[in-house]
Amino acid sequence: MLDVLPKVREEIDAFPYGGEQSMVELDDFEESVYILYDSAGLSEAQLMVGESSIFFIARMDGEHSLLDLREEYERELGLEVSTEDIEGIVQELDAARFLDNSNFADLYRNLEHEFINNPVRQSACAGSVYSDDPEVLQDELDILIKNAPKPEEEGRVGNVMRRAPQGVIAPHMDFIRAAKCYGQVYRELSEHYNQPEVVIVLGTAHGRMNRRFAICDKGFATTSGMVPCHGEVVRRVLAETADIADFKEDIFFHRSEHSIELQAVWLEHIWAGVEILPILVGEMDEFIREPQKVKDDMEIAGMLAALEGIRQDYKVTLLASADLSHIGRRFGDERDLDKGFITETELADRDYLRHVLKGDGIGALQSLADHGDRYHICGTGCIFMLNALLPQLSGQLLGYYQAVSEELEQAVGCAGVIFE
């Protein structure tokens, strides 16, 4: 295998076991230990690897042979290693389907075939992010609504039920870390707003898709049942954008992506029977550098036109499933996750939200361009689409939060917003 050029898939991520650079002793490990996992959810495997293995895994880019890896290790660290040891790492990665090779391609084809031929998008998060017991889940969601703080900004006065809101921003991190924010958003929707005909769920795509958007034509299974997809609306949007792009091309990305599923769970809880149009939206990194160029993108323009037509003919709520800043060593920052860094990040998030709350999508992108997206906003694509469909419409900020995980050296921001 000396001439093999192993390549680790881009979706394979790692997090430290027991904290950043912690020293643990587990069986054969007497060094810092990391958990490798597939962030795309295609492989269910997890590998526990030592710090020395990370040296090789980080360099498996399809251009280094096993001999190259051995020589680089010995040259940089001054330690000896056998090619058999490196080969063992490669074999573990291959068995877990973490390598970009024919074995993974076979797995991908089988999963894709299974997904496309299933009329329902099966849950990817039940039993992990939320309970797979219907009664337990209902109780947990009710508790989050009951314990939610009052809105940060005042909304409409009185308790009269109002027509469905035009737009909503909700987090897509797990229910525990974003408990207050989820509770605020869905309490407001359940207690003060009537159910719309269609919820267009604009979900954040965490993988890099071929197209800017991926439409799913399947209902979303949940613990309690299923949130149906609005078939007529799906067919209409696909038909009206067919000359621009096939927005079902990336439908397989819906299989493991959690950003729409988590909203489906909540929508079923507060608005039984509501139908959705599930759309994954890719990030818009290039427009953070040059915000004005977003107006020239044909795929974005085509999707906006199609969705605006739906808004004219149906009672629609747009729901952007988006988190905000992602900071800490887990996300590539070299700074300590101290109070100063966290406060600085909140100020940047709130500056971004200032434009979002005014319905100024271009201004929101420009606020990120001003600091080079230093705080790694997640959700710019779906939030921009919401702003672009509701230009100059002011939103009510229900709350802003940061989920700080010191043991993982990370903090993630989120906000709840309603555009009435």
Secondary structure, 3 states (H helix, E strand, C coil): CCCCCCEECCCEEEEECCCCCCECCECCECCEEEEEEECCCCCCCEEEEEHHHHHHHCCCECCCCHHHHHHHHHHHHCCCCCHHHHHHHHHHHHHCCCECCHHHHHHHHHHHHHHHCCCEECCCCECCCECCCHHHHHHHHHHHHHCCCCCCCCCCCCCCCECCCCEEEECCCCCCCCHHHHHHHHHHHHHHECCCCEEEEEEECCCCCCCCEEECCCEEECCCCEECECHHHHHHHHHHHCCCCCCCCCHHHHCCCCHHHHHHHHHHHHCCCCEEEEEEECCCHHHHHCHHHHHHCHHHHHHHHHHHHHHHHCCEEEEEECCCCEECHHHCCCCCCCHHHHHHHHHHHHHHHHHHCCCCHHHHHHHHHCCCCCCCCCCHHHHHHHHHHCCCCCCEEEEEEEEEEHHHCEEEEEEEEEEC
